[in-house]
Each structure stands twice: as structure tokens, then as C-alpha cells.
Amino acid sequence: MRILVLTGGSSAERHVAIASGSQVVSALRARGHQVTVADTTTGVLDRAAESRLLAGTVGSGPPSPREVASLIAQERSALLGGLLDDPEVRAADVVFLALHGGSGEDGTIQALLELASLRYTGAGPLGSGVALDKDFSKRLFLEDEIPTAAWLMAPVTTAEVDRELDWPVVVKP
């Protein structure tokens, strides 16, 4: 099967997406699939560029706000500049989304893939967008009587956490 792994992206979680993409590419190739890699900010990668991108480590922190702004501009340019019309992309049987945060998780990339009539993994634009909003998602779960852990939406005080949740807690930005 011809699989395009779409990774990188323009969010503060870019390094995590690249780490995911690296693992996905290795696993797919080990199973005999023909894999092409594309970064949403730069386009389809040749083998040398792929090796450079996927060889990196997650790192200790996210890109700076300035770096994220630059990545967003690059992503818009790549997507509007024809990334989804690239022959390597069009030849794929399926696009495997290895993206975290931002347009890779909010439904934007999914909507563009649908407009380009490209099959992809994961939820569609609406499901992706809803899932990214954790507060809204949890409210929908409760509405349909799906058990979910208790939560509070920021801003909250430590006293509210003591009273409503108890410690330890997980903070999701």
C-alpha cells in the first residue's frame, strides 16, 4: 500500500508530531508499505530531508511563539501552494496523520484532505474540532451518559481544585 505520512505541522507540539511520524514511518516500512513523508510546513520530503527531520529528538520544550508564527506561515504557504496536489501526495492510497495540536488536530487539515478527495486516518473535520475542545467534549460525554473524569475549566483557584477534584491533577492546555 502507498501511504503518505503527514507530520511536522505548525503547532507548539511539532516536535512530538515528528517523533510520532518517525515511529509510524518505521513501523509501516517494516510491514512492507511504500511510504512517503511530508511535513505540512515544507511539503513532500526526499529521503535526505526525511532522514534529517525524523532523526531529531522531542526536545525539552516547545518552539518559541516566534517559531510557531513562522511555522504557521510556512504551513499556509505549503498547503495553499499545492502540497495536496503534489503527485506523491495524489498517488497515496491513504494519508496517515501524524500531527499533534493546531491545524493537524482541529479539523483544518482533515477538511483540506476531504476537499482534495484524499483518504486519511482518524476522525473527520467536525469530530477533530470537537475533540480538541476538551471542555465541550466532556460536556457531550456527560450528555450521552458516557463516564468521564471530573474536571474544571481554567481559570480556577487551588481552593476550587481542593474542593472539586482533589490532588494530584492533570492540567491540559
C-alpha positions in Angstrom: 0.0 0.0 0.0 1.2 3.5 -0.8 1.0 5.6 2.4 1.8 9.3 2.8 2.7 10.1 6.4 1.8 13.7 7.1 3.8 15.1 10.1 5.5 18.1 11.5 2.9 20.8 11.5 2.8 24.3 12.8 1.8 23.8 16.4 3.8 24.0 19.6 3.6 20.2 19.6 5.6 20.0 16.3 8.5 18.0 17.9 6.1 15.4 19.3 4.4 15.1 15.9 7.8 14.5 14.2 8.6 11.8 16.9 5.3 10.2 16.2 5.9 10.4 12.4 9.3 8.7 12.8 7.8 5.8 14.6 4.9 5.4 12.2 7.2 5.5 9.1 9.5 2.8 10.7 6.5 0.6 11.5 4.9 1.0 8.1 8.1 0.3 6.2 8.8 -2.7 8.4 5.5 -4.1 7.2 6.3 -3.6 3.6 4.4 -0.5 2.7 5.6 2.1 0.3 5.9 5.3 2.5 6.3 8.9 1.5 6.8 11.6 4.2 5.5 15.1 4.0 5.8 18.0 6.5 2.8 20.3 6.3 5.3 23.3 6.5 7.7 22.3 3.7 5.9 19.7 1.6 7.0 16.2 0.4 10.4 15.3 1.6 13.1 13.5 -0.3 15.0 10.7 1.6 17.8 13.1 2.8 15.3 15.7 4.1 13.2 12.9 5.7 16.2 11.5 7.5 17.2 14.9 8.8 13.6 15.7 10.0 12.9 12.3 11.5 16.3 11.9 13.2 15.6 14.7 15.7 14.6 14.3 19.3 11.5 15.6 21.0 13.4 18.2 23.0 12.8 19.8 26.3 10.3 22.5 25.3 8.1 23.7 22.5 9.1 26.0 19.8 9.0 29.7 20.7 5.9 31.8 19.8 8.0 33.4 17.1 9.0 30.0 15.7 5.3 28.9 15.8 4.2 32.0 13.9 6.8 31.3 11.3 5.7 27.7 11.0 2.1 28.7 10.6 3.0 31.0 7.7 5.1 28.2 6.1 2.2 25.7 6.5 -0.3 28.1 4.9 2.2 28.7 2.0 2.8 24.9 1.5 -0.9 24.0 1.7 -2.1 26.8 -0.5 0.9 26.4 -2.7 -0.2 22.9 -3.9 1.0 20.4 -1.3 -2.2 18.4 -1.7 -1.8 18.4 -5.5 1.8 17.1 -5.4 2.0 13.9 -7.4 3.5 12.0 -4.5 0.5 13.0 -2.3 -2.1 12.2 -5.0 -0.5 8.8 -5.5 -1.1 7.8 -1.9 -3.8 5.2 -1.1 -4.2 6.8 2.3 -2.7 9.8 4.3 -1.6 8.8 7.8 -2.0 11.8 10.0 1.0 12.0 12.5 0.1 15.6 13.6 -0.4 17.0 17.1 -2.2 20.2 18.0 -3.1 23.1 15.8 -4.4 22.6 12.3 -3.5 18.9 12.5 -5.9 18.3 15.3 -8.6 21.0 15.0 -10.1 19.6 11.7 -8.4 22.1 9.3 -6.1 19.5 7.7 -8.9 16.9 7.7 -11.2 19.4 5.8 -8.5 20.2 3.3 -7.9 16.5 2.7 -11.6 15.9 2.1 -11.7 18.9 -0.3 -8.8 17.3 -2.2 -10.7 13.9 -2.1 -7.8 12.2 -0.3 -8.5 9.4 2.2 -6.9 9.8 5.6 -6.7 8.2 9.0 -8.6 9.4 12.1 -11.7 11.5 12.7 -13.2 13.9 10.2 -13.2 17.7 10.5 -16.1 18.0 12.9 -15.0 15.2 15.2 -11.5 16.5 15.3 -12.6 20.1 16.1 -14.9 18.9 18.8 -12.3 16.6 20.4 -9.8 19.4 20.5 -12.1 21.4 22.8 -11.8 19.2 25.9 -14.4 21.1 28.0 -17.0 20.8 25.2 -16.1 17.2 24.6 -16.6 16.3 28.2 -20.0 18.1 28.3 -21.1 16.0 25.3 -19.9 12.8 27.0 -22.0 13.6 30.1 -25.0 14.5 27.9 -24.8 11.0 26.4 -24.1 9.4 29.8 -20.5 8.4 28.9 -18.4 8.3 32.1 -15.6 10.9 32.2 -13.3 12.1 34.9 -14.3 15.2 36.8 -12.7 18.4 35.5 -12.6 22.2 35.9 -12.1 24.7 33.2 -9.5 27.4 33.8 -9.2 29.8 35.4 -9.6 28.1 38.8 -8.1 28.5 42.2 -6.3 25.9 44.2 -9.1 26.0 46.7 -11.6 25.0 43.9 -9.3 22.1 42.9 -9.2 21.0 46.6 -12.9 21.2 46.9 -14.0 19.8 43.4 -11.2 17.4 42.3 -8.6 16.7 44.9 -4.9 16.2 44.2 -3.0 15.3 42.1 -4.5 16.7 38.9 -3.6 16.8 35.2 -3.5 20.2 33.6 -4.4 20.2 29.8 -3.7 23.4 28.0 
